[in-house]
Structures are given as structure tokens and as C-alpha cells.
Amino acid sequence: EEQPAAAAAAAVEEEEEATSALSSSALSSLLASDTARSAQRDVDARIATLATHADAAIEWLRRRARVDLSQVAQLGGHSIARTLRPASGAIGYALVSAVHTQVLAFESSGLLTTLTGCRAMGLLTQDGCVVGVNFTRDGDEGAEQHTLRAKHTVLATGGFASDRSPSSLLARHRPDLLSLASSNGDWATGDGVKLGERIGAATVDMERVQVHPTGFVDPASPAAATKFLCGELVRGVGAILLTPDGTRFVNEMQVPK
């Protein structure tokens, strides 16, 4: 009789074979469909762009950053196994550490300059276009501002769930979530969004704040406002969710309601 561990390994292998047998276009179509179903909306231009360019992004990570994406898993709301991950370790760490290594290589070659200890204060605009940023440096006396001009400016400052003040983006868009713990760091205060709004940039889907069902609780501080994320992959490989009395109350792999 096949042992449970062996059966699970065989099931994973079958899922990976099924995924690898699909064409790139078929996988893109599945990704778009799964995403739209989970978001409870039709496949719009943004979802289509995400799905269509996913292959190129994965290839870039493999080729340029040398990220190990050799394993495939099926997570909640997925039609088939299609989530790539490394053979060992967490995917988040694998991605960040690999890209960071490439950043350091570009810095040492002189092709890239990284400024740390700085705070963006405002976006520079000209003829309706963003042409750079004003910023301050830690340690500067007074409120001296520096200017950095650029052909392209990208805002990549993360989310906003760590700011629970009455004037926060969370209070504005999802006040019902203010009392929940967050797995975001203290830096996730929506600064980039606010910079954009200040010059008239539009926002979209701000109310769609992800509430993750699992996090690690520190027994010494169970009520802490910040929790360490317990990734979805844990449920994807077999973990189940239970009430305090041990009752299973949900199908962990179904589309979230």
C-alpha cells in the first residue's frame, strides 16, 4: 500500500507534469481566468497584461537573477499547479536576495547608483509629466532638499496597511480593517501613493486590501499589531485551518469569498 508521503509526492509530480504539458498561451489564459475569478470581475486590460507578460518576467528572473524556480505548486483558487517556487527555502527571500545580488553587481560596475537614508518629498512635473523627485537626506541640517531629474520615475514604496492613523489610506479606504494585525513592516505607510495623489495621479482598487488568513503568533506578544506572515504555500502543500476547538471550517484551496 502506498504511504501518504509517497502518495503526496506522486500527486505533486503529476501536477507538475500536467502544468509543463500546457502551452504558454494556455497557461496565460488560465492565469487570467483564475485571477479574474478570485477578484470577482471580468478579465480586464490589467489582468490580461499580467497574464500575458508573466512568462517573460519569469524568464528574466531565471536568466538575469538566476532565481531557482524549479518547483510547481497549486495554491488556493488555482485551476492547476502553476505557482513556481525554489526547491528549498521561501520564494520571497529567494527573489529578493537574488535581485539584490544583481543590484550589488551593477553598483560595483558603476552602472547603478543607490541612494539610501533619503526621503522623497515630492514629484517634479513639467508639461504634465513626471520628470524627477525632490528628496532630503538623513543628517542634513534644516530642511534642505535635493533634486534628482530622470526620464522615467517609478514609485515602488509598498503598501499602506501599517499606518492606522485617522488620516491614513487604510482609514480612508478600509476602516473596517484598522483593528486587524498586519504582516507589513513599519515602512508600509503608502508614501508613494500619497506622492502620486499630490500631483493628481489616479488610484485604482484601493479598497482591495488583502487580508491574509495565516500568520505566526509570538506567544510572548499574541496581541502584537504586526505578525510574521505564514505563507499561502503552507496551505498549498497540505496545511489546514482550524477553529480554536479543532474544527475545520473551510476548503483551503477554494476561491476566497
MODELLER restraints for C-alpha pairs under 7 A, 6 or more apart:
rsr = mdl.restraints
at = mdl.atoms
rsr.add(forms.Gaussian(group=physical.xy_distance, feature=features.Distance(at['CA:15:A'], at['CA:81:A']), mean=5.70, stdev=0.5))
rsr.add(forms.Gaussian(group=physical.xy_distance, feature=features.Distance(at['CA:16:A'], at['CA:72:A']), mean=5.85, stdev=0.5))
rsr.add(forms.Gaussian(group=physical.xy_distance, feature=features.Distance(at['CA:16:A'], at['CA:81:A']), mean=6.56, stdev=0.5))
rsr.add(forms.Gaussian(group=physical.xy_distance, feature=features.Distance(at['CA:19:A'], at['CA:81:A']), mean=6.36, stdev=0.5))
rsr.add(forms.Gaussian(group=physical.xy_distance, feature=features.Distance(at['CA:19:A'], at['CA:82:A']), mean=6.52, stdev=0.5))
rsr.add(forms.Gaussian(group=physical.xy_distance, feature=features.Distance(at['CA:28:A'], at['CA:51:A']), mean=4.93, stdev=0.5))
rsr.add(forms.Gaussian(group=physical.xy_distance, feature=features.Distance(at['CA:28:A'], at['CA:52:A']), mean=5.66, stdev=0.5))
rsr.add(forms.Gaussian(group=physical.xy_distance, feature=features.Distance(at['CA:31:A'], at['CA:51:A']), mean=5.74, stdev=0.5))
rsr.add(forms.Gaussian(group=physical.xy_distance, feature=features.Distance(at['CA:32:A'], at['CA:43:A']), mean=6.43, stdev=0.5))
rsr.add(forms.Gaussian(group=physical.xy_distance, feature=features.Distance(at['CA:32:A'], at['CA:47:A']), mean=5.91, stdev=0.5))
rsr.add(forms.Gaussian(group=physical.xy_distance, feature=features.Distance(at['CA:32:A'], at['CA:48:A']), mean=6.03, stdev=0.5))
rsr.add(forms.Gaussian(group=physical.xy_distance, feature=features.Distance(at['CA:32:A'], at['CA:51:A']), mean=5.42, stdev=0.5))
rsr.add(forms.Gaussian(group=physical.xy_distance, feature=features.Distance(at['CA:33:A'], at['CA:43:A']), mean=6.90, stdev=0.5))
rsr.add(forms.Gaussian(group=physical.xy_distance, feature=features.Distance(at['CA:34:A'], at['CA:77:A']), mean=6.63, stdev=0.5))
rsr.add(forms.Gaussian(group=physical.xy_distance, feature=features.Distance(at['CA:34:A'], at['CA:78:A']), mean=5.97, stdev=0.5))
rsr.add(forms.Gaussian(group=physical.xy_distance, feature=features.Distance(at['CA:34:A'], at['CA:79:A']), mean=6.76, stdev=0.5))
rsr.add(forms.Gaussian(group=physical.xy_distance, feature=features.Distance(at['CA:36:A'], at['CA:42:A']), mean=5.56, stdev=0.5))
rsr.add(forms.Gaussian(group=physical.xy_distance, feature=features.Distance(at['CA:36:A'], at['CA:43:A']), mean=5.40, stdev=0.5))
rsr.add(forms.Gaussian(group=physical.xy_distance, feature=features.Distance(at['CA:38:A'], at['CA:77:A']), mean=6.64, stdev=0.5))
rsr.add(forms.Gaussian(group=physical.xy_distance, feature=features.Distance(at['CA:38:A'], at['CA:255:A']), mean=5.77, stdev=0.5))
rsr.add(forms.Gaussian(group=physical.xy_distance, feature=features.Distance(at['CA:38:A'], at['CA:256:A']), mean=6.49, stdev=0.5))
rsr.add(forms.Gaussian(group=physical.xy_distance, feature=features.Distance(at['CA:61:A'], at['CA:67:A']), mean=5.71, stdev=0.5))
rsr.add(forms.Gaussian(group=physical.xy_distance, feature=features.Distance(at['CA:62:A'], at['CA:68:A']), mean=6.82, stdev=0.5))
rsr.add(forms.Gaussian(group=physical.xy_distance, feature=features.Distance(at['CA:65:A'], at['CA:98:A']), mean=5.51, stdev=0.5))
rsr.add(forms.Gaussian(group=physical.xy_distance, feature=features.Distance(at['CA:65:A'], at['CA:99:A']), mean=5.58, stdev=0.5))
rsr.add(forms.Gaussian(group=physical.xy_distance, feature=features.Distance(at['CA:65:A'], at['CA:102:A']), mean=6.34, stdev=0.5))
rsr.add(forms.Gaussian(group=physical.xy_distance, feature=features.Distance(at['CA:66:A'], at['CA:98:A']), mean=6.83, stdev=0.5))
rsr.add(forms.Gaussian(group=physical.xy_distance, feature=features.Distance(at['CA:67:A'], at['CA:94:A']), mean=6.62, stdev=0.5))
rsr.add(forms.Gaussian(group=physical.xy_distance, feature=features.Distance(at['CA:67:A'], at['CA:95:A']), mean=6.42, stdev=0.5))
rsr.add(forms.Gaussian(group=physical.xy_distance, feature=features.Distance(at['CA:67:A'], at['CA:98:A']), mean=6.14, stdev=0.5))
rsr.add(forms.Gaussian(group=physical.xy_distance, feature=features.Distance(at['CA:68:A'], at['CA:86:A']), mean=4.86, stdev=0.5))
rsr.add(forms.Gaussian(group=physical.xy_distance, feature=features.Distance(at['CA:69:A'], at['CA:84:A']), mean=5.38, stdev=0.5))
rsr.add(forms.Gaussian(group=physical.xy_distance, feature=features.Distance(at['CA:69:A'], at['CA:85:A']), mean=4.75, stdev=0.5))
rsr.add(forms.Gaussian(group=physical.xy_distance, feature=features.Distance(at['CA:69:A'], at['CA:86:A']), mean=4.69, stdev=0.5))
rsr.add(forms.Gaussian(group=physical.xy_distance, feature=features.Distance(at['CA:70:A'], at['CA:84:A']), mean=6.88, stdev=0.5))
rsr.add(forms.Gaussian(group=physical.xy_distance, feature=features.Distance(at['CA:70:A'], at['CA:85:A']), mean=6.42, stdev=0.5))
rsr.add(forms.Gaussian(group=physical.xy_distance, feature=features.Distance(at['CA:70:A'], at['CA:86:A']), mean=5.67, stdev=0.5))
rsr.add(forms.Gaussian(group=physical.xy_distance, feature=features.Distance(at['CA:70:A'], at['CA:87:A']), mean=6.10, stdev=0.5))
rsr.add(forms.Gaussian(group=physical.xy_distance, feature=features.Distance(at['CA:71:A'], at['CA:84:A']), mean=5.63, stdev=0.5))
rsr.add(forms.Gaussian(group=physical.xy_distance, feature=features.Distance(at['CA:71:A'], at['CA:85:A']), mean=5.19, stdev=0.5))
rsr.add(forms.Gaussian(group=physical.xy_distance, feature=features.Distance(at['CA:71:A'], at['CA:86:A']), mean=5.80, stdev=0.5))
rsr.add(forms.Gaussian(group=physical.xy_distance, feature=features.Distance(at['CA:71:A'], at['CA:87:A']), mean=5.76, stdev=0.5))
rsr.add(forms.Gaussian(group=physical.xy_distance, feature=features.Distance(at['CA:72:A'], at['CA:81:A']), mean=6.04, stdev=0.5))
rsr.add(forms.Gaussian(group=physical.xy_distance, feature=features.Distance(at['CA:72:A'], at['CA:82:A']), mean=5.79, stdev=0.5))
rsr.add(forms.Gaussian(group=physical.xy_distance, feature=features.Distance(at['CA:72:A'], at['CA:83:A']), mean=5.36, stdev=0.5))
rsr.add(forms.Gaussian(group=physical.xy_distance, feature=features.Distance(at['CA:72:A'], at['CA:84:A']), mean=4.69, stdev=0.5))
rsr.add(forms.Gaussian(group=physical.xy_distance, feature=features.Distance(at['CA:72:A'], at['CA:85:A']), mean=6.27, stdev=0.5))
rsr.add(forms.Gaussian(group=physical.xy_distance, feature=features.Distance(at['CA:73:A'], at['CA:81:A']), mean=4.78, stdev=0.5))
rsr.add(forms.Gaussian(group=physical.xy_distance, feature=features.Distance(at['CA:73:A'], at['CA:82:A']), mean=5.97, stdev=0.5))
rsr.add(forms.Gaussian(group=physical.xy_distance, feature=features.Distance(at['CA:73:A'], at['CA:83:A']), mean=5.09, stdev=0.5))
rsr.add(forms.Gaussian(group=physical.xy_distance, feature=features.Distance(at['CA:73:A'], at['CA:84:A']), mean=6.53, stdev=0.5))
rsr.add(forms.Gaussian(group=physical.xy_distance, feature=features.Distance(at['CA:73:A'], at['CA:236:A']), mean=6.83, stdev=0.5))
rsr.add(forms.Gaussian(group=physical.xy_distance, feature=features.Distance(at['CA:74:A'], at['CA:80:A']), mean=5.86, stdev=0.5))
rsr.add(forms.Gaussian(group=physical.xy_distance, feature=features.Distance(at['CA:74:A'], at['CA:81:A']), mean=3.69, stdev=0.5))
rsr.add(forms.Gaussian(group=physical.xy_distance, feature=features.Distance(at['CA:74:A'], at['CA:82:A']), mean=5.95, stdev=0.5))
rsr.add(forms.Gaussian(group=physical.xy_distance, feature=features.Distance(at['CA:74:A'], at['CA:83:A']), mean=6.17, stdev=0.5))
rsr.add(forms.Gaussian(group=physical.xy_distance, feature=features.Distance(at['CA:74:A'], at['CA:236:A']), mean=5.93, stdev=0.5))
rsr.add(forms.Gaussian(group=physical.xy_distance, feature=features.Distance(at['CA:75:A'], at['CA:233:A']), mean=6.55, stdev=0.5))
rsr.add(forms.Gaussian(group=physical.xy_distance, feature=features.Distance(at['CA:75:A'], at['CA:236:A']), mean=4.56, stdev=0.5))
rsr.add(forms.Gaussian(group=physical.xy_distance, feature=features.Distance(at['CA:75:A'], at['CA:253:A']), mean=6.14, stdev=0.5))
rsr.add(forms.Gaussian(group=physical.xy_distance, feature=features.Distance(at['CA:76:A'], at['CA:236:A']), mean=6.75, stdev=0.5))
rsr.add(forms.Gaussian(group=physical.xy_distance, feature=features.Distance(at['CA:76:A'], at['CA:252:A']), mean=6.21, stdev=0.5))
rsr.add(forms.Gaussian(group=physical.xy_distance, feature=features.Distance(at['CA:76:A'], at['CA:253:A']), mean=3.76, stdev=0.5))
rsr.add(forms.Gaussian(group=physical.xy_distance, feature=features.Distance(at['CA:76:A'], at['CA:254:A']), mean=5.43, stdev=0.5))
rsr.add(forms.Gaussian(group=physical.xy_distance, feature=features.Distance(at['CA:76:A'], at['CA:255:A']), mean=6.17, stdev=0.5))
rsr.add(forms.Gaussian(group=physical.xy_distance, feature=features.Distance(at['CA:77:A'], at['CA:253:A']), mean=5.81, stdev=0.5))
rsr.add(forms.Gaussian(group=physical.xy_distance, feature=features.Distance(at['CA:77:A'], at['CA:254:A']), mean=4.98, stdev=0.5))
rsr.add(forms.Gaussian(group=physical.xy_distance, feature=features.Distance(at['CA:77:A'], at['CA:255:A']), mean=4.03, stdev=0.5))
rsr.add(forms.Gaussian(group=physical.xy_distance, feature=features.Distance(at['CA:77:A'], at['CA:256:A']), mean=6.91, stdev=0.5))
rsr.add(forms.Gaussian(group=physical.xy_distance, feature=features.Distance(at['CA:85:A'], at['CA:91:A']), mean=5.48, stdev=0.5))
rsr.add(forms.Gaussian(group=physical.xy_distance, feature=features.Distance(at['CA:106:A'], at['CA:112:A']), mean=5.51, stdev=0.5))
rsr.add(forms.Gaussian(group=physical.xy_distance, feature=features.Distance(at['CA:107:A'], at['CA:113:A']), mean=5.99, stdev=0.5))
rsr.add(forms.Gaussian(group=physical.xy_distance, feature=features.Distance(at['CA:117:A'], at['CA:137:A']), mean=5.92, stdev=0.5))
rsr.add(forms.Gaussian(group=physical.xy_distance, feature=features.Distance(at['CA:117:A'], at['CA:138:A']), mean=5.32, stdev=0.5))
rsr.add(forms.Gaussian(group=physical.xy_distance, feature=features.Distance(at['CA:118:A'], at['CA:135:A']), mean=6.50, stdev=0.5))
rsr.add(forms.Gaussian(group=physical.xy_distance, feature=features.Distance(at['CA:118:A'], at['CA:136:A']), mean=5.56, stdev=0.5))
rsr.add(forms.Gaussian(group=physical.xy_distance, feature=features.Distance(at['CA:118:A'], at['CA:137:A']), mean=4.44, stdev=0.5))
rsr.add(forms.Gaussian(group=physical.xy_distance, feature=features.Distance(at['CA:118:A'], at['CA:138:A']), mean=5.96, stdev=0.5))
rsr.add(forms.Gaussian(group=physical.xy_distance, feature=features.Distance(at['CA:119:A'], at['CA:135:A']), mean=5.36, stdev=0.5))
rsr.add(forms.Gaussian(group=physical.xy_distance, feature=features.Distance(at['CA:119:A'], at['CA:136:A']), mean=5.34, stdev=0.5))
rsr.add(forms.Gaussian(group=physical.xy_distance, feature=features.Distance(at['CA:119:A'], at['CA:137:A']), mean=6.53, stdev=0.5))
rsr.add(forms.Gaussian(group=physical.xy_distance, feature=features.Distance(at['CA:120:A'], at['CA:133:A']), mean=6.72, stdev=0.5))
rsr.add(forms.Gaussian(group=physical.xy_distance, feature=features.Distance(at['CA:120:A'], at['CA:134:A']), mean=5.97, stdev=0.5))
rsr.add(forms.Gaussian(group=physical.xy_distance, feature=features.Distance(at['CA:120:A'], at['CA:135:A']), mean=4.26, stdev=0.5))
rsr.add(forms.Gaussian(group=physical.xy_distance, feature=features.Distance(at['CA:120:A'], at['CA:136:A']), mean=6.64, stdev=0.5))
rsr.add(forms.Gaussian(group=physical.xy_distance, feature=features.Distance(at['CA:121:A'], at['CA:134:A']), mean=5.50, stdev=0.5))
rsr.add(forms.Gaussian(group=physical.xy_distance, feature=features.Distance(at['CA:121:A'], at['CA:135:A']), mean=5.05, stdev=0.5))
rsr.add(forms.Gaussian(group=physical.xy_distance, feature=features.Distance(at['CA:122:A'], at['CA:133:A']), mean=5.80, stdev=0.5))
rsr.add(forms.Gaussian(group=physical.xy_distance, feature=features.Distance(at['CA:122:A'], at['CA:134:A']), mean=5.26, stdev=0.5))
rsr.add(forms.Gaussian(group=physical.xy_distance, feature=features.Distance(at['CA:122:A'], at['CA:195:A']), mean=5.98, stdev=0.5))
rsr.add(forms.Gaussian(group=physical.xy_distance, feature=features.Distance(at['CA:123:A'], at['CA:130:A']), mean=6.58, stdev=0.5))
rsr.add(forms.Gaussian(group=physical.xy_distance, feature=features.Distance(at['CA:123:A'], at['CA:132:A']), mean=6.00, stdev=0.5))
rsr.add(forms.Gaussian(group=physical.xy_distance, feature=features.Distance(at['CA:123:A'], at['CA:133:A']), mean=4.43, stdev=0.5))
rsr.add(forms.Gaussian(group=physical.xy_distance, feature=features.Distance(at['CA:123:A'], at['CA:134:A']), mean=6.24, stdev=0.5))
rsr.add(forms.Gaussian(group=physical.xy_distance, feature=features.Distance(at['CA:123:A'], at['CA:195:A']), mean=6.67, stdev=0.5))
rsr.add(forms.Gaussian(group=physical.xy_distance, feature=features.Distance(at['CA:124:A'], at['CA:130:A']), mean=5.63, stdev=0.5))
rsr.add(forms.Gaussian(group=physical.xy_distance, feature=features.Distance(at['CA:124:A'], at['CA:131:A']), mean=5.47, stdev=0.5))
rsr.add(forms.Gaussian(group=physical.xy_distance, feature=features.Distance(at['CA:124:A'], at['CA:132:A']), mean=4.98, stdev=0.5))
rsr.add(forms.Gaussian(group=physical.xy_distance, feature=features.Distance(at['CA:124:A'], at['CA:133:A']), mean=5.17, stdev=0.5))
rsr.add(forms.Gaussian(group=physical.xy_distance, feature=features.Distance(at['CA:124:A'], at['CA:134:A']), mean=6.83, stdev=0.5))
rsr.add(forms.Gaussian(group=physical.xy_distance, feature=features.Distance(at['CA:125:A'], at['CA:131:A']), mean=5.47, stdev=0.5))
rsr.add(forms.Gaussian(group=physical.xy_distance, feature=features.Distance(at['CA:130:A'], at['CA:153:A']), mean=6.88, stdev=0.5))
rsr.add(forms.Gaussian(group=physical.xy_distance, feature=features.Distance(at['CA:131:A'], at['CA:149:A']), mean=5.69, stdev=0.5))
rsr.add(forms.Gaussian(group=physical.xy_distance, feature=features.Distance(at['CA:131:A'], at['CA:150:A']), mean=5.47, stdev=0.5))
rsr.add(forms.Gaussian(group=physical.xy_distance, feature=features.Distance(at['CA:131:A'], at['CA:151:A']), mean=6.00, stdev=0.5))
rsr.add(forms.Gaussian(group=physical.xy_distance, feature=features.Distance(at['CA:131:A'], at['CA:152:A']), mean=6.88, stdev=0.5))
rsr.add(forms.Gaussian(group=physical.xy_distance, feature=features.Distance(at['CA:132:A'], at['CA:148:A']), mean=5.52, stdev=0.5))
rsr.add(forms.Gaussian(group=physical.xy_distance, feature=features.Distance(at['CA:132:A'], at['CA:149:A']), mean=4.04, stdev=0.5))
rsr.add(forms.Gaussian(group=physical.xy_distance, feature=features.Distance(at['CA:132:A'], at['CA:150:A']), mean=4.94, stdev=0.5))
rsr.add(forms.Gaussian(group=physical.xy_distance, feature=features.Distance(at['CA:132:A'], at['CA:153:A']), mean=6.22, stdev=0.5))
rsr.add(forms.Gaussian(group=physical.xy_distance, feature=features.Distance(at['CA:133:A'], at['CA:147:A']), mean=5.96, stdev=0.5))
rsr.add(forms.Gaussian(group=physical.xy_distance, feature=features.Distance(at['CA:133:A'], at['CA:148:A']), mean=5.42, stdev=0.5))
rsr.add(forms.Gaussian(group=physical.xy_distance, feature=features.Distance(at['CA:133:A'], at['CA:149:A']), mean=6.44, stdev=0.5))
rsr.add(forms.Gaussian(group=physical.xy_distance, feature=features.Distance(at['CA:134:A'], at['CA:145:A']), mean=6.26, stdev=0.5))
rsr.add(forms.Gaussian(group=physical.xy_distance, feature=features.Distance(at['CA:134:A'], at['CA:146:A']), mean=5.57, stdev=0.5))
rsr.add(forms.Gaussian(group=physical.xy_distance, feature=features.Distance(at['CA:134:A'], at['CA:147:A']), mean=4.60, stdev=0.5))
rsr.add(forms.Gaussian(group=physical.xy_distance, feature=features.Distance(at['CA:134:A'], at['CA:148:A']), mean=6.40, stdev=0.5))
rsr.add(forms.Gaussian(group=physical.xy_distance, feature=features.Distance(at['CA:135:A'], at['CA:145:A']), mean=5.42, stdev=0.5))
rsr.add(forms.Gaussian(group=physical.xy_distance, feature=features.Distance(at['CA:135:A'], at['CA:146:A']), mean=5.23, stdev=0.5))
rsr.add(forms.Gaussian(group=physical.xy_distance, feature=features.Distance(at['CA:135:A'], at['CA:147:A']), mean=6.41, stdev=0.5))
rsr.add(forms.Gaussian(group=physical.xy_distance, feature=features.Distance(at['CA:136:A'], at['CA:144:A']), mean=6.39, stdev=0.5))
rsr.add(forms.Gaussian(group=physical.xy_distance, feature=features.Distance(at['CA:136:A'], at['CA:145:A']), mean=4.87, stdev=0.5))
rsr.add(forms.Gaussian(group=physical.xy_distance, feature=features.Distance(at['CA:136:A'], at['CA:146:A']), mean=5.99, stdev=0.5))
rsr.add(forms.Gaussian(group=physical.xy_distance, feature=features.Distance(at['CA:155:A'], at['CA:192:A']), mean=5.70, stdev=0.5))
rsr.add(forms.Gaussian(group=physical.xy_distance, feature=features.Distance(at['CA:156:A'], at['CA:192:A']), mean=6.85, stdev=0.5))
rsr.add(forms.Gaussian(group=physical.xy_distance, feature=features.Distance(at['CA:157:A'], at['CA:191:A']), mean=6.67, stdev=0.5))
rsr.add(forms.Gaussian(group=physical.xy_distance, feature=features.Distance(at['CA:157:A'], at['CA:192:A']), mean=5.34, stdev=0.5))
rsr.add(forms.Gaussian(group=physical.xy_distance, feature=features.Distance(at['CA:158:A'], at['CA:188:A']), mean=5.81, stdev=0.5))
rsr.add(forms.Gaussian(group=physical.xy_distance, feature=features.Distance(at['CA:158:A'], at['CA:190:A']), mean=6.76, stdev=0.5))
rsr.add(forms.Gaussian(group=physical.xy_distance, feature=features.Distance(at['CA:159:A'], at['CA:188:A']), mean=4.98, stdev=0.5))
rsr.add(forms.Gaussian(group=physical.xy_distance, feature=features.Distance(at['CA:159:A'], at['CA:189:A']), mean=6.45, stdev=0.5))
rsr.add(forms.Gaussian(group=physical.xy_distance, feature=features.Distance(at['CA:159:A'], at['CA:190:A']), mean=5.40, stdev=0.5))
rsr.add(forms.Gaussian(group=physical.xy_distance, feature=features.Distance(at['CA:160:A'], at['CA:169:A']), mean=6.59, stdev=0.5))
rsr.add(forms.Gaussian(group=physical.xy_distance, feature=features.Distance(at['CA:160:A'], at['CA:170:A']), mean=6.70, stdev=0.5))
rsr.add(forms.Gaussian(group=physical.xy_distance, feature=features.Distance(at['CA:160:A'], at['CA:188:A']), mean=4.67, stdev=0.5))
rsr.add(forms.Gaussian(group=physical.xy_distance, feature=features.Distance(at['CA:160:A'], at['CA:189:A']), mean=4.05, stdev=0.5))
rsr.add(forms.Gaussian(group=physical.xy_distance, feature=features.Distance(at['CA:160:A'], at['CA:190:A']), mean=4.11, stdev=0.5))
rsr.add(forms.Gaussian(group=physical.xy_distance, feature=features.Distance(at['CA:161:A'], at['CA:170:A']), mean=6.09, stdev=0.5))
rsr.add(forms.Gaussian(group=physical.xy_distance, feature=features.Distance(at['CA:161:A'], at['CA:182:A']), mean=6.64, stdev=0.5))
rsr.add(forms.Gaussian(group=physical.xy_distance, feature=features.Distance(at['CA:161:A'], at['CA:184:A']), mean=6.68, stdev=0.5))
rsr.add(forms.Gaussian(group=physical.xy_distance, feature=features.Distance(at['CA:161:A'], at['CA:188:A']), mean=6.16, stdev=0.5))
rsr.add(forms.Gaussian(group=physical.xy_distance, feature=features.Distance(at['CA:161:A'], at['CA:189:A']), mean=6.43, stdev=0.5))
rsr.add(forms.Gaussian(group=physical.xy_distance, feature=features.Distance(at['CA:162:A'], at['CA:182:A']), mean=6.67, stdev=0.5))
rsr.add(forms.Gaussian(group=physical.xy_distance, feature=features.Distance(at['CA:162:A'], at['CA:184:A']), mean=6.15, stdev=0.5))
rsr.add(forms.Gaussian(group=physical.xy_distance, feature=features.Distance(at['CA:162:A'], at['CA:185:A']), mean=6.72, stdev=0.5))
rsr.add(forms.Gaussian(group=physical.xy_distance, feature=features.Distance(at['CA:162:A'], at['CA:186:A']), mean=5.77, stdev=0.5))
rsr.add(forms.Gaussian(group=physical.xy_distance, feature=features.Distance(at['CA:162:A'], at['CA:188:A']), mean=5.31, stdev=0.5))
rsr.add(forms.Gaussian(group=physical.xy_distance, feature=features.Distance(at['CA:162:A'], at['CA:189:A']), mean=5.61, stdev=0.5))
rsr.add(forms.Gaussian(group=physical.xy_distance, feature=features.Distance(at['CA:163:A'], at['CA:189:A']), mean=4.97, stdev=0.5))
rsr.add(forms.Gaussian(group=physical.xy_distance, feature=features.Distance(at['CA:164:A'], at['CA:170:A']), mean=6.47, stdev=0.5))
rsr.add(forms.Gaussian(group=physical.xy_distance, feature=features.Distance(at['CA:164:A'], at['CA:171:A']), mean=6.63, stdev=0.5))
rsr.add(forms.Gaussian(group=physical.xy_distance, feature=features.Distance(at['CA:164:A'], at['CA:178:A']), mean=5.88, stdev=0.5))
rsr.add(forms.Gaussian(group=physical.xy_distance, feature=features.Distance(at['CA:170:A'], at['CA:178:A']), mean=6.87, stdev=0.5))
rsr.add(forms.Gaussian(group=physical.xy_distance, feature=features.Distance(at['CA:171:A'], at['CA:178:A']), mean=6.71, stdev=0.5))
rsr.add(forms.Gaussian(group=physical.xy_distance, feature=features.Distance(at['CA:173:A'], at['CA:206:A']), mean=6.39, stdev=0.5))
rsr.add(forms.Gaussian(group=physical.xy_distance, feature=features.Distance(at['CA:173:A'], at['CA:207:A']), mean=5.12, stdev=0.5))
rsr.add(forms.Gaussian(group=physical.xy_distance, feature=features.Distance(at['CA:174:A'], at['CA:207:A']), mean=5.87, stdev=0.5))
rsr.add(forms.Gaussian(group=physical.xy_distance, feature=features.Distance(at['CA:181:A'], at['CA:225:A']), mean=4.50, stdev=0.5))
rsr.add(forms.Gaussian(group=physical.xy_distance, feature=features.Distance(at['CA:181:A'], at['CA:226:A']), mean=5.41, stdev=0.5))
rsr.add(forms.Gaussian(group=physical.xy_distance, feature=features.Distance(at['CA:181:A'], at['CA:227:A']), mean=6.49, stdev=0.5))
rsr.add(forms.Gaussian(group=physical.xy_distance, feature=features.Distance(at['CA:182:A'], at['CA:225:A']), mean=6.29, stdev=0.5))
rsr.add(forms.Gaussian(group=physical.xy_distance, feature=features.Distance(at['CA:182:A'], at['CA:226:A']), mean=4.91, stdev=0.5))
rsr.add(forms.Gaussian(group=physical.xy_distance, feature=features.Distance(at['CA:182:A'], at['CA:227:A']), mean=5.93, stdev=0.5))
rsr.add(forms.Gaussian(group=physical.xy_distance, feature=features.Distance(at['CA:183:A'], at['CA:226:A']), mean=5.50, stdev=0.5))
rsr.add(forms.Gaussian(group=physical.xy_distance, feature=features.Distance(at['CA:183:A'], at['CA:227:A']), mean=4.88, stdev=0.5))
rsr.add(forms.Gaussian(group=physical.xy_distance, feature=features.Distance(at['CA:183:A'], at['CA:228:A']), mean=5.46, stdev=0.5))
rsr.add(forms.Gaussian(group=physical.xy_distance, feature=features.Distance(at['CA:183:A'], at['CA:229:A']), mean=5.49, stdev=0.5))
rsr.add(forms.Gaussian(group=physical.xy_distance, feature=features.Distance(at['CA:214:A'], at['CA:229:A']), mean=6.76, stdev=0.5))
rsr.add(forms.Gaussian(group=physical.xy_distance, feature=features.Distance(at['CA:214:A'], at['CA:230:A']), mean=5.30, stdev=0.5))
rsr.add(forms.Gaussian(group=physical.xy_distance, feature=features.Distance(at['CA:215:A'], at['CA:227:A']), mean=5.92, stdev=0.5))
rsr.add(forms.Gaussian(group=physical.xy_distance, feature=features.Distance(at['CA:215:A'], at['CA:228:A']), mean=5.64, stdev=0.5))
rsr.add(forms.Gaussian(group=physical.xy_distance, feature=features.Distance(at['CA:215:A'], at['CA:229:A']), mean=4.50, stdev=0.5))
rsr.add(forms.Gaussian(group=physical.xy_distance, feature=features.Distance(at['CA:215:A'], at['CA:230:A']), mean=4.42, stdev=0.5))
rsr.add(forms.Gaussian(group=physical.xy_distance, feature=features.Distance(at['CA:216:A'], at['CA:227:A']), mean=6.13, stdev=0.5))
rsr.add(forms.Gaussian(group=physical.xy_distance, feature=features.Distance(at['CA:216:A'], at['CA:228:A']), mean=5.34, stdev=0.5))
rsr.add(forms.Gaussian(group=physical.xy_distance, feature=features.Distance(at['CA:216:A'], at['CA:229:A']), mean=6.23, stdev=0.5))
rsr.add(forms.Gaussian(group=physical.xy_distance, feature=features.Distance(at['CA:216:A'], at['CA:230:A']), mean=5.86, stdev=0.5))
rsr.add(forms.Gaussian(group=physical.xy_distance, feature=features.Distance(at['CA:217:A'], at['CA:227:A']), mean=6.38, stdev=0.5))
rsr.add(forms.Gaussian(group=physical.xy_distance, feature=features.Distance(at['CA:235:A'], at['CA:252:A']), mean=6.62, stdev=0.5))
rsr.add(forms.Gaussian(group=physical.xy_distance, feature=features.Distance(at['CA:240:A'], at['CA:252:A']), mean=6.53, stdev=0.5))
rsr.add(forms.Gaussian(group=physical.xy_distance, feature=features.Distance(at['CA:241:A'], at['CA:248:A']), mean=5.92, stdev=0.5))
rsr.add(forms.Gaussian(group=physical.xy_distance, feature=features.Distance(at['CA:242:A'], at['CA:248:A']), mean=4.48, stdev=0.5))
rsr.add(forms.Gaussian(group=physical.xy_distance, feature=features.Distance(at['CA:242:A'], at['CA:249:A']), mean=6.38, stdev=0.5))
